[in-house]
Amino acid sequence: MKLDNINIGLGITGSFCNFNEVSEVINALKKEKVGRIIPIVSDATRLYDTRFYNSKEFIKMLKDTTGEKIIDSIVKAEPIGPKNMIDVMVICPCTGNTLAKLANGITDTPVLMATKSILRNHKPVVIGVSTNDGLGKSLKNIATLMDLKDHYFIPFRQDDYITKPNSLVLDYNYIIDTIKEALDAKQIQPILSII
């Protein structure tokens, strides 16, 4: 499957140490000649300055690289499904907090509202896990989401099995292929990536 003219919702949640990868994700999607890349940010992404990035600079980068307005509120995210604005939702990076809320039907951030909004149309949600407790408390939420229709995971791996043995991170090399498979209602395999 080609991604020509596919509209993508790019949900960005607060896994701040992975934000340096986001511009590369956007550039990779552009190379595939997608239609629109609509950035949808969590409250933490929009509000917090961290040692990894300045929130205003990050939001500006998103606007500049996508050419789109940022969806940064639940009110702005709700029409995405009814207006059929996107073909696939990509949550990258997706924190353990967001995984837990997705698995339990909680809709209290723009990213979660956008996701809920497109699921009503049975459109795919692609999840790029990035959490320090992926092999701990978040594992049950990953399993729950894997078992749900329309949810697909970018292959992931332990990111530092010695000092953070429960930590998981998506393999950024598989984002495009995962989206293509998800648009065909298939989970890319293998889902566990080797270092």
C-alpha positions as CSV (number, residue, x, y, z in Angstrom):
1,M,0.0,0.0,0.0
2,K,1.2,3.5,-0.8
3,L,0.6,6.4,1.5
4,D,-0.1,8.9,-1.3
5,N,-2.6,11.5,0.0
6,I,-3.3,9.6,3.2
7,N,-4.1,12.1,6.0
8,I,-2.4,11.3,9.3
9,G,-3.1,12.5,12.8
10,L,0.2,12.6,14.6
11,G,-0.5,12.3,18.3
12,I,2.4,13.3,20.5
13,T,2.3,12.5,24.2
14,G,4.8,13.4,27.0
15,S,7.7,10.9,26.4
16,F,10.0,14.0,26.3
17,C,13.2,12.1,25.7
18,N,11.9,10.9,22.4
19,F,10.8,14.3,21.0
20,N,14.1,14.6,19.0
21,E,12.7,11.9,16.8
22,V,9.4,13.6,15.9
23,S,10.8,15.8,13.2
24,E,12.4,12.8,11.6
25,V,9.0,11.0,11.7
26,I,7.4,13.9,10.0
27,N,10.1,14.0,7.3
28,A,9.7,10.3,6.7
29,L,6.0,10.7,6.3
30,K,6.5,13.6,3.8
31,K,8.8,11.4,1.7
32,E,5.9,9.0,1.4
33,K,3.8,11.9,-0.1
34,V,1.1,11.7,2.5
35,G,-1.7,14.2,2.3
36,R,-1.8,16.1,5.6
37,I,0.1,15.5,8.8
38,I,-2.0,17.0,11.5
39,P,-0.2,17.4,14.9
40,I,-2.3,16.6,17.9
41,V,-0.5,17.3,21.2
42,S,-1.1,16.3,24.8
43,D,-1.4,18.9,27.5
44,A,2.0,17.9,28.8
45,T,3.6,18.3,25.4
46,R,2.1,21.8,25.0
47,L,2.8,23.0,28.5
48,Y,6.1,21.6,29.9
49,D,9.6,22.8,29.2
50,T,12.0,19.9,30.0
51,R,15.7,19.2,29.8
52,F,15.0,17.7,26.4
53,Y,13.2,20.6,24.7
54,N,11.4,23.9,25.1
55,S,7.7,23.5,24.6
56,K,7.2,26.7,22.5
57,E,10.1,25.8,20.2
58,F,8.8,22.3,19.8
59,I,5.3,23.5,18.9
60,K,6.8,25.9,16.4
61,M,8.8,23.1,14.9
62,L,5.5,21.1,14.5
63,K,3.8,24.0,12.8
64,D,6.7,24.7,10.5
65,T,7.4,21.1,9.4
66,T,3.7,20.1,8.9
67,G,2.3,23.4,7.7
68,E,-0.7,22.7,9.9
69,K,-2.4,24.3,13.0
70,I,-1.7,22.3,16.2
71,I,-4.7,20.5,17.7
72,D,-4.1,21.2,21.4
73,S,-7.5,20.9,23.1
74,I,-10.3,18.3,23.4
75,V,-12.7,20.7,21.7
76,K,-10.4,21.0,18.7
77,A,-9.9,17.2,18.6
78,E,-13.5,16.1,18.8
79,P,-14.5,17.0,15.2
80,I,-11.7,14.9,13.7
81,G,-13.9,11.8,13.4
82,P,-17.2,13.4,12.4
83,K,-15.5,15.5,9.8
84,N,-13.4,12.5,8.5
85,M,-10.2,14.6,8.7
86,I,-7.7,11.7,9.0
87,D,-7.3,8.2,7.7
88,V,-5.0,6.9,10.5
89,M,-4.0,8.1,13.9
90,V,-0.4,7.6,14.9
91,I,0.4,8.1,18.5
92,C,4.2,8.5,18.6
93,P,5.6,8.5,21.2
94,C,2.8,7.0,23.3
95,T,3.4,7.1,27.1
96,G,2.4,4.5,29.7
97,N,-0.1,7.0,30.9
98,T,-1.7,7.3,27.5
99,L,-1.7,3.5,27.1
100,A,-3.5,3.1,30.4
101,K,-6.2,5.6,29.4
102,L,-6.6,4.1,25.9
103,A,-7.0,0.7,27.4
104,N,-9.6,1.9,29.9
105,G,-11.6,4.3,27.6
106,I,-10.5,7.5,29.3
107,T,-10.7,10.6,27.1
108,D,-9.1,13.5,28.9
109,T,-6.5,14.8,26.5
110,P,-6.5,16.0,22.9
111,V,-4.7,12.9,21.7
112,L,-7.2,10.6,23.4
113,M,-10.2,12.5,22.1
114,A,-8.7,12.4,18.5
115,T,-8.2,8.7,18.9
116,K,-11.7,8.1,20.2
117,S,-13.1,10.3,17.5
118,I,-11.6,8.2,14.6
119,L,-12.3,4.9,16.2
120,R,-16.0,5.5,15.8
121,N,-15.3,5.3,12.1
122,H,-13.2,2.1,12.5
123,K,-10.0,3.8,11.3
124,P,-6.7,2.4,12.5
125,V,-4.7,3.7,15.5
126,V,-1.0,3.1,15.3
127,I,0.8,3.1,18.7
128,G,4.5,3.8,19.2
129,V,5.2,2.7,22.8
130,S,7.6,4.7,24.9
131,T,7.4,4.0,28.6
132,N,9.6,3.1,31.4
133,D,7.1,0.5,32.8
134,G,6.2,-1.3,29.6
135,L,7.2,-4.7,31.1
136,G,5.7,-3.7,34.4
137,K,2.3,-2.1,35.1
138,S,1.8,-1.0,31.5
139,L,2.2,-4.5,30.1
140,K,-1.5,-5.4,30.8
141,N,-2.6,-2.2,28.9
142,I,-0.4,-3.1,25.9
143,A,-2.0,-6.6,25.9
144,T,-5.5,-5.1,26.2
145,L,-4.9,-2.8,23.3
146,M,-3.3,-5.6,21.2
147,D,-6.5,-7.5,21.6
148,L,-8.8,-4.6,20.4
149,K,-9.9,-4.1,16.8
150,D,-8.3,-1.2,15.0
151,H,-5.3,-0.9,17.3
152,Y,-1.8,-1.6,15.9
153,F,1.7,-1.4,17.4
154,I,4.9,-0.2,15.9
155,P,7.4,-2.9,16.7
156,F,9.1,-2.2,20.1
157,R,12.0,-3.3,22.2
158,Q,13.6,-2.9,25.6
159,D,15.6,0.4,25.3
160,D,18.0,-0.3,28.1
161,Y,17.6,-3.7,29.6
162,I,20.4,-3.3,32.1
163,T,19.6,-0.1,33.9
164,K,15.8,0.1,32.9
165,P,14.7,-3.5,32.5
166,N,11.0,-2.7,32.3
167,S,11.4,0.1,29.8
168,L,10.1,-0.2,26.2
169,V,10.6,2.0,23.2
170,L,9.2,1.8,19.6
171,D,11.6,1.0,16.8
172,Y,11.4,4.2,14.6
173,N,12.5,2.3,11.6
174,Y,9.1,0.6,11.3
175,I,6.8,3.5,11.5
176,I,6.0,3.7,7.7
177,D,5.6,-0.1,7.3
178,T,3.4,-0.3,10.4
179,I,1.1,2.4,9.0
180,K,0.8,0.7,5.7
181,E,0.0,-2.6,7.3
182,A,-2.5,-1.0,9.7
183,L,-4.3,0.6,6.7
184,D,-4.8,-2.9,5.4
185,A,-6.0,-4.0,8.9
186,K,-2.9,-6.0,9.6
187,Q,-0.5,-6.0,12.5
188,I,3.1,-5.8,11.3
189,Q,5.2,-8.7,12.3
190,P,7.4,-9.3,14.2
191,I,6.1,-7.0,16.8
192,L,9.1,-7.4,19.1
193,S,12.2,-5.8,17.6
194,I,15.7,-7.0,18.3
195,I,18.3,-4.4,19.3
